[in-house]
């Protein structure tokens, strides 16, 4: 799998530039945009060595698929095929 999602029909990844353009085309103004890929890579590294943290975690949402999904996304982040972006946008006045 190229991305964490299993079905090609749900695979709609955009580049950073395309993502920003789509958000702005929807009438939103981007106030901040931060690439959090390095933070995500550190998290995936910790997940690989220690496993998911106890208590509330992503494993509760993904269930038994967490190792596969996390492995796919982690690999794609390491290979530069995916990025983690944090954006804050507001409606245009």
C-alpha positions as CSV (number, residue, x, y, z in Angstrom):
1,X,0.0,0.0,0.0
2,X,1.3,3.4,-0.9
3,X,-0.6,5.2,1.9
4,X,-2.2,4.2,5.2
5,X,-5.6,4.0,3.6
6,X,-6.5,0.6,2.2
7,X,-8.9,1.6,-0.6
8,X,-7.7,3.5,-3.7
9,X,-11.1,5.3,-3.8
10,X,-10.2,7.0,-0.5
11,X,-6.7,8.0,-1.6
12,X,-6.9,11.7,-2.4
13,X,-3.5,13.0,-1.3
14,X,-2.5,16.5,-2.4
15,X,0.9,18.2,-2.3
16,X,1.4,21.0,0.2
17,X,0.8,23.6,-2.6
18,X,-2.3,21.8,-3.8
19,X,-3.7,21.5,-0.3
20,X,-3.2,25.2,0.4
21,X,-4.7,26.1,-3.0
22,X,-7.8,23.9,-2.3
23,X,-8.3,25.4,1.1
24,X,-8.1,29.0,-0.4
25,X,-10.3,28.0,-3.3
26,X,-12.9,27.0,-0.7
27,X,-13.0,30.6,0.5
28,X,-10.8,30.2,3.5
29,X,-7.8,32.3,4.5
30,X,-4.8,30.3,5.8
31,X,-3.5,31.9,8.9
32,X,-0.7,29.4,9.7
33,X,0.7,26.4,8.0
34,X,3.3,24.2,9.6
35,X,4.9,21.0,8.4
36,X,4.9,18.6,11.3
37,X,6.5,15.7,9.5
38,X,9.6,15.7,11.7
39,X,7.5,15.4,14.8
40,X,5.5,12.6,13.3
41,X,8.6,10.7,12.3
42,X,9.8,10.9,15.9
43,X,6.5,9.6,17.0
44,X,6.6,6.7,14.6
45,X,10.1,5.9,15.7
46,X,9.0,5.7,19.3
47,X,5.9,3.7,18.3
48,X,8.2,1.2,16.6
49,X,10.4,0.7,19.6
50,X,7.9,1.0,22.5
51,X,4.5,0.2,20.9
52,X,1.4,2.4,21.4
53,X,1.1,4.3,24.7
54,X,-1.3,3.0,27.3
55,X,-4.7,4.5,27.7
56,X,-6.4,6.7,25.0
57,X,-4.4,6.4,21.8
58,X,-4.8,6.0,18.0
59,X,-5.0,2.3,18.5
60,X,-8.5,2.7,19.9
61,X,-9.7,4.2,16.6
62,X,-7.8,1.9,14.3
63,X,-8.0,-1.2,16.4
64,X,-6.0,-4.2,15.2
65,X,-5.1,-2.3,12.0
66,X,-2.8,0.2,13.9
67,X,0.4,-1.6,13.1
68,X,-0.3,-1.8,9.4
69,X,-1.7,1.7,9.0
70,X,1.1,3.2,11.2
71,X,3.7,1.2,9.3
72,X,2.4,2.4,5.9
73,X,2.3,6.1,7.0
74,X,5.6,5.9,8.7
75,X,7.3,4.4,5.6
76,X,5.7,7.1,3.4
77,X,6.8,9.9,5.7
78,X,10.4,8.5,5.7
79,X,10.4,8.1,1.9
80,X,9.1,11.7,1.4
81,X,5.8,10.5,-0.3
82,X,3.6,12.0,2.4
83,X,3.8,15.0,4.8
84,X,1.9,16.0,8.0
85,X,0.6,19.5,7.8
86,X,-1.1,21.5,10.6
87,X,-3.1,24.4,9.2
88,X,-5.3,27.0,10.8
89,X,-7.7,28.7,8.4
90,X,-10.6,31.1,8.8
91,X,-13.5,32.1,6.6
92,X,-12.7,35.0,4.4
93,X,-14.6,38.2,5.5
